[in-house]
Amino acid sequence: MRQPFPPGFLWGCATSAYQIEGSPLADGAGVSNWHRFVRTPGRVLGGDTGDVACDHYRRMKADVALMRELGLTAYRFSIAWNRVLPQGRGPVNGAGLGFYERLVDELLAAGIEPLVTLHHWDLPAALDDRGGWLNPDMPDWFADYAQVCYRALDDRVQKWVTLNEPWVIADGGFMHGALAPGHKSAYEAAIVAHRLMQGHARAVQAYRAAGRHEIGLVVNIEPKHVPADATDADRHAARLADAYMNRQYLDPALLGSYPDELREVFGEAWPDWPAAEVQALKQPIDFLGLNYYTRAVVRHDAKAWPLPVAPQRQPGGIYTETGWELHPQSLADTLVWMHERYGGLPLYVTENGAAFYDPPVTVDGRIDDPLRVHYLRTHIAAVQDAIARGADVRGYCAWSLFDNLEWALGYAKRFGLVHVDFQTQQRTPKASARFYAEVIASHGANL
């Protein structure tokens, strides 16, 4: 018998503002860096944009009713900074902030706990014009924006997240240029990573001064494994990759230090940050969120940049449409690792999901997605295993509630439990949504 999920365990789904809301300039909103990025030729597959996306901005009430139908007890969403502060600073746009106030009220009326992320990659273009996360003033601007949100919503929101996946912002946006703002510089990536953690720390400090509930950080972790016949060079390369992706953000936030390996990863691009400045990144948080999708089996590759690693596809493995191996054991192991390394903080799985081929909607309105059902079943069972091994896991959010704009992949990859016809905006729960509803109704007993 598996260990039951603890009482009060949250069952949720996750989304982000730019990926689902649409109407990006409605009601006085400012332009975001992603609104500009998607209009840059060649940046997004198929030239797709978030102009309509899932039209959630106009269909919010019906979407919350659908969440209630599925039995969700939590919903993780992000606030679009540019809706609240069109210029990133200065006057508050009441209409933009009002959307999130109505969303929170609607969720609470449906018995669904809101989990609010302050920054999920989309940044006001006005701040991007001033360097964005390269600007030394950016951490304070972020804390100012956070305080606006706290004042408006903290009477109803009990769980806040400062940043979603800071590694992706720095690596995708500044190291490889695949995401907004599209830069390619190891020097910039190192600076941005530090500024992001400063922003996180100052937003936490601001919450401690005025907030009444809980605040945390969400990171994406991809365990780095080596083959059974690994060489010393393979194992060293895996340690570098682990430091760069997995410990670069958790260690400063929770231990007050950066991994030593980062000096080798970045070389001369690594700044010599003052020790006191790094120690100040460690601020007390109430929980950690884990976004987990896959593991990576790697070998040393001296020609690879910026890390000397090359991924190794595993014979017999199940891979998603994005080329990610299905490996639920690594989810359990990662949760236990986070529990043991970072002092037993409460943990939430804040994103977990997969893009698979979805067949067309049948005449009776069904979409069968057995691989996604299998993915959910095995990964939720892995969360159970982590709890049995001592990890304090308090909730699970599937990614994603809807098929949506998958950033630079446009609408080509579908992660949703609910199918969206982007021509008609018709929502159709897939078999995976019905399965997840049964998991929730049984509190995981049906696994």
N, C-alpha and C positions, 0 to 999 in steps of 0.2 A: 504494500500500500504506500502510495506517495504521501509525503507530509502535506496536510491541507494548507491552503493559503491562509495567512493570518486574518483575523477579523479586521474589517475596515480597509482591506486591500483594495486599491483603486483600479478599476478597469476602464481604460480610456482609449481614445484615438488622438492622433496629432496631425496638425496642419501648420502652415505658416502663411503670413499675410499676403505677400506678393504672389504666392503660388495658387491661391484660391479666390482672393477677394474680387479681382477685376475692378473696374471703375477707379483706376489709380489716381485720377486728378479730380474726382468728384468732391463737391462740397468744400472747396477751398484747400484741398490737399496740395502739398508741394510736389515737385518732381523728385523721384528717387534715382539713385545711381543705377538701379536695375531697369527703370523705365528708359533710361538712356542707353544702357548696355544692350538691351534686346534690339534696339534700333541701329546698332552698329553692324554693318554687313559682315556676315560670316561668323558672328559670335554665337548665335543660337540656331540649333538644328531646325531647318525649314523656315527660318525667319519668324518663328512663333514669338508671341508677346503675351504679357499678362494683362492686356487691355480688358479682356472679358474673363479669361480663366474659367473658374467655376461660378462666376457671378454671385459669389457668396455675399458680397456687400449689399446686394439687393434681395437676396433670397435667404437671409440669415435666419428668420423665424422658422421657415419651413425646414431648413437644415438642422436646426436645434430639435425640431419635432422628430426628425429622422433619427438623430442621436438618441433621443428618448425611446423611440421605437426599438432600437437595437439594445437598449438597456445600459448604455454607457453610464458610469458613475463619475467619470472625469473627462475633460476635454482640454487638450493642450493646444494653445494657439499663440500667435505672436501679434504684437502691436506694430503697425507701420509708423515709424518715427515721423515720417514726412506727412502723415495725416494729422498728427497731434501738434507738431511744430513744423509748419511748412518750410521755414528757412533753417530748420535744425536748432535754432535758438530763438529767443524773443517771444513774440505774442503766441498764445495758445489758440489753436483753431478749435473752437467749441464744438463745431459740427463733426469734426473728425474724431475728437475724443468722445463725443456723445455716442458714436457708433459702438465703441467698445463698452461704454456704460450700458447700453441697451443689450449688447451681447451677453455681458455678465449677468444682468438681471434675468434674461431669458434662460440662461443656463441654470441659474439657481432656482428659478420657478419650476424647471424640469427635473430638479434633484441631481444636477450634474455639477461637480466641482470644477471651477475654472483654474487651470494651471497656465499662468501668463508669462510669456517670454518677452523681454524688452527689446532684444535685438537678434533677429534671425536673418542677417546678411544684408537687408535692404536699408540703405542709408540716405538721408536727405542729400540731394545733389548739391545743394548750397554748401554743405559741409565737405562733400567730395571735392568741390572746387577749391577748398582751402586745405587740401591734402588728406582729408579724411583721417584715417587712423595713423597716418604718418605725422600728423600735427601734434605737437606736445600738449596743446590745450584740449585735445579731443577727449581724454578721460574725464575732465571736468565738465565738458559739454554733455557727455553721456550721463554723468551723475545728475546734472540739472534736468535733463529730459526725464530721467528715472523718477526724480522727485515730483514732477508734474503728474506722472502716472500714479505714484503712490498716493498723492493727495486725493486724486479722483476716485481710486478704486480700492484702496487698502481696507476700507470698511467692509468690503464684500469679497475680496480676493485673499485667500489664505496662503497661497504658494506662488512665489515669484521666482523667475529665472532671469539672471542678468544677461548672459550671452548663450547663444546656441552655436556649438561647434566652432570655437575660435580658430582651431587649426585649419578648417576649410576656408575661412575668410583670409587668413594669411597665406596659406599654400595655394589655394585656387585663385585668389584675387591678386596676389602680389609676387608669388614665386613662379607659377606656371602660366598665369594670365588667362585661364579658362573661364573664370568667373569675374564679376564686376569687382574692381574697376578695370581689370585686364592688364595688369602690369606683370613684368617678368624681371625680377631682381631679387637675388638672395639678400642683398643689403636692405632692401625695403621690407622683405618678409620678416627678417629678424627684428626690425624696429616695430613693425605692425603687431607682431606677436606680443611684444612687451607692452605696447600701448593698450592693446585689448585687455591684458591682465590688469593694467592700471585702471582701466575703465571699470572692469569687474570689481576691483577692490573698492573703488570710490563709490560705486553704486551700492555696494554692501554697507559701507560706512554710512551713507546717506539713509539707508533703510534702518540701520540700527538707531539712528537719531530720531526717526519718526514712525517707523513701521511697527506693527503689532503682531505679526505672524511669522512666516518662514520665507527664507530666501536661499537660493542655491545656484549652482552652475551646471550647465549641460555640456558634455564633451562626447565626441565620437571616438570610440576605441576600436582598433583593428589589431588583434593579437598577431604578433610576428613569430611564425614558426619556421623551423628549418627541416629539411628532409632527414630521414634516418641516417643517411650516409654523409651528413654535413661535415665540412672541413672547419678548421678554426676561422678561416676567412669568412665562411658562411655565417658562423655564429656571431662573429664581430659585426658583420653587416646587419644582421637582424637586430643586434643591440642598438646600433645607430638608428635604425628605422623605428624601433620602439621608443627611443628617446625623443626622436623628432615628432612622431605622430601622437604618441600616447602619454608621455610624461612631461612634454614641454609646457603643458598648461596645468595639469594637476599638481605637479611638484611645487611650482611657485605659489599656487593658490592655497595649498594645504600644508606644505613643508617649508615654504619661505626660501626656496632655492631652485635653481635651474639644474637639470641633469648635466653632468660634466661632459657627456658625449656631444653636446651641442656645439662645443668649441671645434670639434673635429668635423661635425656636419657642415657648419657654416664657414669654417676657415676664417679668412681675414674679414669676412662680412659679419662675424659675431661681435657685437659691441661689449665692451667691458662695463656692464652696468654696476653702479655703486652697490655695495652689499646692503646698505640700509634701504636703498630703493627697492631692491629685490625682496628683502624681508617684509617691506610694507605691503607687498602683494598678498601676504597671508592674512586674511581676515576671516573671522569665524562665520561659517555658513551652516545652514541647518540640514542640508541634504545635497546629494550629488545625483545628477541625471546622466544616464548612459544611453547613447544612441549606438546600437549595435546592429550591423548588417552581415558581416563576414569576417573571416580570418585571412591572413596572407602567409603562404609558404614561400620562402625567399631563399635565393642563393646570392653569393657575392658576384657582382658584375662591375668591374672597374670602369667600364665605359658609360655606365648609367649616371644621370645627374638629376637632382642634387645628391642623391644617396646611391652608394655603390651596391644596389640590390636589383634583382630581377625576379618577378613573381614566377612561380612554378605551378602550372595547371596540374591538378591531381587526377590521375586515372580513376575512372569510376565515380568521380564526384558529380553532384548535381549542381548546376550553375544557373543563375538567373539570367534574365535578358540583359542585365548590365554587366555580366561576366563575373558575378560574385558567387563564390562557393557557399553552398548551404552547409553550415557547420554549427549546429546548436550547442554542441559541447563547449565551444569556445565562449558562448554567452555565459554559461554557468561558471566556467573558469574565470572569466573576466570579472563577474560580479564578486566572486570570492576574493580575487586578487585586489580589487578596489576596497573591499571590506577590510582585508588584512593590512594593506599598505597604508591606508589613509584613516586608520583609527576607528573603524566601525561606524562611520556615518550612515544614516538612513539613505537608502538607494532607491531610485526609481528607474525603470526602463522607460525612457522618454521617447524613443523611436525604435521600431523593429519591424521590418517588412521586406517585401520582395516584389520586383517587377517580373511577371511571367506573361506569356502569351494568353490573352483572354479571347475565347471564341465569341462570335456575335451573339447578341441577345436572341433567345429562342422565341417562338411565337407565343409561348405562355409566360414570357417575361423572365426567363432564368438565364444566368450566366454561370456555368460550371467552371471553377478554377481550382482543380484538385491539388495542383502543386502548391498554391498559396495556402490552401487548407492544411496541407502537410507541413508547410513552413511554420504556420502559426501553432499547430499542435505541438511540434517538436521543440519550438523555441519557448513556448509557455511552459512546457514540461521542464525545460532547462532552467527556467526561473525557479520552479519548484525545487529542483535539485540544489540550486544555489542556496535557497532558504534552508533546506535540510542540512547543508554544510556550514550553516552559521551566518550567512549574509543577511543583513537586515533590509530586505527588499520589500517595499511598501506599495508598489504599484507598477502597472504595465500599460504602455500606450502603443498601439499598433500604428505603424506608418503605412499608408495614410488613410484617413477617413475617405477621401475622394481621390480618384484619378485627377491629376493636376499638372500644372506647368513644372516639369522637373528641370528647372533652371536651364543650363545650356543644352540639355537634351530635348527641350521643348515639350511637346505632347506625345513624343514617340514612345515613351515608356510609361506603363500604367502600374502604379503601386497601390491603387485604391482598393478598399474593401467594397466601396460603392462605385459602380461604373458611372461615368458621366459622358453623355453624348454632347460633344462640344458644339454641335450645330443647334440642338434643341434645348440643351441644359437639362434633359431628362435624367433623373437619378434612378439607378437600378441596383439595389443591393445584390452583390454576387453571393455565390455559395459560401465564400469565406466570411462574408458579413453575417450570414445566418449561423454559420458554425461558431463565430466569435460571440454572437448573441447567446448561444447555448452555453458556451464557456462561462459567460458572465452570470447567466441565470443559475447555473449550478455551482458558482464560485470555484470553478476549475475542476469540479468532481468528474466531469464527463471526459477528461483527457484520457 
